[in-house]
């Protein structure tokens, strides 16, 4: 089961990273209440790390279930929960559009899938 989750989520994360790298304005305008061109630089600077996470997930899909896959699942769960939490917090303080709530809901769902994978691997 981890193979398909790692592939789909890894591909999605790579697409987000590429959007941050090549079209950061479109990403910010979707979620941010205010946009300034100066926001592009930090997004583009962080984008390679986002792409790298996606590549790690895609490469790890070929591994057999074990401690590394379980730990990667747990790390990924916390990463997605953290991203969701920052989105909700940004909406609460008024810096994010309501569209962030849809993204946060998806991120929480992905986190739950990763937690399920971790639990399944740990108990295997």
N, C-alpha and C positions, 0 to 999 in steps of 0.2 A: 504494500500500500504506500510506503514512503516514496517509492520510485515515482509514482504519478504526482504525488503532492509536491515533491521536490522539483520535478520538471515544470509543472504548471506555475507554482509560486516563483521559482527561479526565473522563468521566462518573463513573468509579470514584473518582477523586481528589475530585471535588465531593461525592460521597456520604460519603467519609471526613471531609472538612471539615465537612459539615453534622452528622455524628455528633459530631464534636468540639465543635461549637458548641451543639447542642441536647441531646445525650445523652452528655456526656463520661464519665459514670460507667459506662455500658454498655461503652464502648470500653476504659476502664482495667480494668474487672473481667474482661474477656476476656483481657487480656495481663499485667496487673500482679499480682505476688504479694500485695502489700498495696495497699489503696486507702484514701485519705482524701479527704474532700470538698474539701479545700484544693487538690487536684490539678486541679479543674475550671477554676479561674481561668486558669492558663497555657494550658490546652488551648483554652479559649474565646477567649483573646486571640490565639492562633496560628491558629485556624480560618479567619479570612478570607484569610490568605495561602495556605492549602491550597486553599481554594475558588478563589482567583484563579489558581493554577497550573492547575487543571482547566479554567477558562474560557479561559486562554491556549491550552492544547492544543486545545480544541474549536474556537476561532476559527482557529488556525493550520492546521487540517485543510484549509481551503479554499485555502491557498496552494500554488503550484506548487513542486515540488521545487527546491531551490536552497540557497544558503549559510545563510539563516536557518533553514529547516526542518532542515537538517543539524546546525547548531549547537544548535538546540532539542532535537533528538534526543540529541545527546551530553550536553547539560546534564541532560536527563531521565534518561539512563542513570546518570550519576554520582549524581543525587539518589536514585534507587531503590537503587543500591548502598550509598549512605550510610545510608539508612533500614534496609536489611537488616543492615548491619554493626552499627548501634546495637542492633538487636533481638537479634542473636546475642550481642553483648557483654553485654547486660542478662541474657540467659539464663545465660551463663557465670558472672556474679557473683551470680546468684540473685534478681534483682529482677523477672524476667519468667517467666511460666509457659511450659511447653513449647509452648503454642499459638503463641508468637511464632516458633517455628521454621518452622511452616507458612506464616506470613505472610512470613517472610524468604525462604523458597523461592520464593514467588510474586513477591516483589519482585526477586529475582535473575533470574527468568525474564523479567519485564517489562524489566529493565535490559538483558538480552541482546537482546531484541527491538529496543529503542532503539539499541543498539550496531550491530546488523545494519542497521537503517535508516540510521544515520549512515554506515556503511561503504558501503552501496549508493548513497547520495546523493553521497558524496565521490568515488566511482569512476565516477559517471555522466557 
